[in-house]
Amino acid sequence: MDQPDLAALLQKRLREFMNEGADHLATGGAKDYAEYQRMVGRIDGIALAERELLDLVKDEDEDEE
């Protein structure tokens, strides 16, 4: 598997995890405020990881040009 395929697959998985967490919160799935805070933190962390991945891919693409 080459880098673009791996990056695309990882981005897809990160997006799925983020959407699952957001859906969980949107449907009132958090049983208490502590769980809500954990889920928000998890979503924030996943979003950060996705942004970093996209920046790395963009930087790599620019270096190849």
Contacts in CASP RR format, 6 or more apart in sequence:
PFRMAT RR
TARGET T0000
AUTHOR 0000-0000-0000
METHOD contacts of the structure
MODEL  1
MDQPDLAALLQKRLREFMNEGADHLATGGAKDYAEYQRMVGRIDGIALAE
RELLDLVKDEDEDEE
1 9 0 8 1.000
3 57 0 8 1.000
3 60 0 8 1.000
4 57 0 8 1.000
7 53 0 8 1.000
7 56 0 8 1.000
7 57 0 8 1.000
10 53 0 8 1.000
11 50 0 8 1.000
11 53 0 8 1.000
11 54 0 8 1.000
14 46 0 8 1.000
14 49 0 8 1.000
14 50 0 8 1.000
14 53 0 8 1.000
15 50 0 8 1.000
17 46 0 8 1.000
18 43 0 8 1.000
18 46 0 8 1.000
18 47 0 8 1.000
18 50 0 8 1.000
21 39 0 8 1.000
21 42 0 8 1.000
21 43 0 8 1.000
22 43 0 8 1.000
24 30 0 8 1.000
24 39 0 8 1.000
25 36 0 8 1.000
25 39 0 8 1.000
25 40 0 8 1.000
25 43 0 8 1.000
29 35 0 8 1.000
30 36 0 8 1.000
30 39 0 8 1.000
END
